[in-house]
Amino acid sequence: MNGQKTVWVTGASSGLGLHTAMALRDDGWRVIAGARSFEDGEADGMVRLKLDVTDDESVRRFCEKAAGIAMPDALVQCAGMLVLGSCEETTVEEFRRVMDTNYLGMVRMNREVLPLMRRQGGGKIVLFSSINGLMGIPFQSAYTASKHAIEGYAECLALEVKPFGIQVMLVEPGDHRSGSDKYRPHAASMTAASPYAEAYGSATARIHHDETNGSDPDALGRKIARTLDRKTIPFRKRIASLDQHLAVYIHRLLPAKFNAWILRKYYIRKKKEA
Ligand SMILES: NC(=O)c1ccc[n+]([C@@H]2O[C@H](COP(=O)([O-])OP(=O)(O)OC[C@H]3O[C@@H](n4cnc5c(N)ncnc54)[C@H](OP(=O)(O)O)[C@@H]3O)[C@@H](O)[C@H]2O)c1
């Protein structure tokens, strides 16, 4: 790389955000990392700044401090969470929390960063979506809706900012063994008394199994770092196992009722009669 480039990374205290930040650092980028659990300072070869993407003022302060250190050649937005629960029992407040973090968090960051990138004549914006940005699975509706929102938003954004030399990339990870249960709370009303309890137990066990046996988060970080080094980046980068790639294609090709049958079979297993 000619001259050190700078990347700002949100949600960089754990999971895929941390792995991506470390891969970019190892690749020679100056990394300015943000998360709520950070105190301002330096650690592990990265600058750390406190950041809550749900708070306008925190986002503004983060961008002001980061810009005082180095302008962003790239912005990678990984901050995210999900709430597991049925559509019926997940509260509006729980939906709002997920949307505010995953989707509006990106909107807030971009509103601060786009003027900087426009003024410097370009930049790269990476938005973490998910396979769930392309297809829904049971009991992840708040998360799935937020990732679908990101997909639609990114299409509009890319069209608008291209004339300013700004490129947008959606990263669509499949299951990776990186996520922490801390960011995957159950909706408060998902108790044993729920009418969905049996299906919910089956689906969440499957979700947990797939994630803990998922792909390598280091490899994802390295793929993103390699891609960001290119002059031109793709609009979509799906990073998933072969069966998850296939699931997306099948979802596109098959009529909705066959998709629903496959997904119900996969996620919702009935307990055998004793
Ligand atoms: N893991 C997977 O299999 C998978 C699959 C598809 C997509 N993804 C996406 O990849 C991204 C990372 O997920 P993960 O599961 O790897 O990580 P994770 O361990 O769940 O970490 C989430 C990160 O987001 C940060 N965060 C949460 N709320 C925040 C807020 N309000 N402001 C700032 N930062 C906040 C957390 O840091 P603090 O608590 O310190 O703020 C943490 O660094 C997410 O966008 C997720 O949707 C993950």
The ligand as a Gaussian input file, in Angstrom:
#p B3LYP/6-31G(d) Opt

LIG

0 1
 N      -21.737000     -13.830000      13.566000
 C      -22.399000     -14.165000      12.485000
 O      -22.566000     -15.350000      12.177000
 C      -22.968000     -13.096000      11.580000
 C      -23.652000     -13.504000      10.434000
 C      -24.172000     -12.527000       9.594000
 C      -24.002000     -11.188000       9.862000
 N      -23.334000     -10.821000      10.996000
 C      -23.191000      -9.384000      11.246000
 O      -21.844000      -9.082000      11.594000
 C      -21.803000      -7.991000      12.508000
 C      -21.019000      -8.412000      13.760000
 O      -21.738000      -9.477000      14.384000
 P      -21.028000     -10.580000      15.285000
 O      -22.070000     -11.595000      15.564000
 O      -19.783000     -11.049000      14.687000
 O      -20.565000      -9.717000      16.511000
 P      -21.011000      -9.596000      18.030000
 O      -20.068000     -10.393000      18.834000
 O      -22.462000      -9.828000      18.144000
 O      -20.615000      -8.060000      18.265000
 C      -21.461000      -7.004000      18.037000
 C      -20.615000      -5.736000      18.045000
 O      -21.465000      -4.622000      17.869000
 C      -21.162000      -3.657000      18.882000
 N      -22.358000      -2.901000      19.198000
 C      -23.588000      -3.372000      19.577000
 N      -24.412000      -2.349000      19.802000
 C      -23.705000      -1.196000      19.544000
 C      -24.005000       0.186000      19.605000
 N      -25.211000       0.627000      19.989000
 N      -23.035000       1.072000      19.277000
 C      -21.796000       0.648000      18.898000
 N      -21.458000      -0.649000      18.822000
 C      -22.398000      -1.560000      19.155000
 C      -20.649000      -4.471000      20.059000
 O      -19.764000      -3.707000      20.888000
 P      -20.150000      -2.965000      22.278000
 O      -21.110000      -3.823000      23.045000
 O      -18.838000      -2.798000      22.932000
 O      -20.760000      -1.673000      21.850000
 C      -19.845000      -5.539000      19.343000
 O      -18.550000      -5.042000      19.035000
 C      -23.265000      -7.633000      12.803000
 O      -23.674000      -6.587000      11.964000
 C      -24.010000      -8.906000      12.450000
 O      -25.344000      -8.674000      12.090000
 C      -22.828000     -11.738000      11.862000

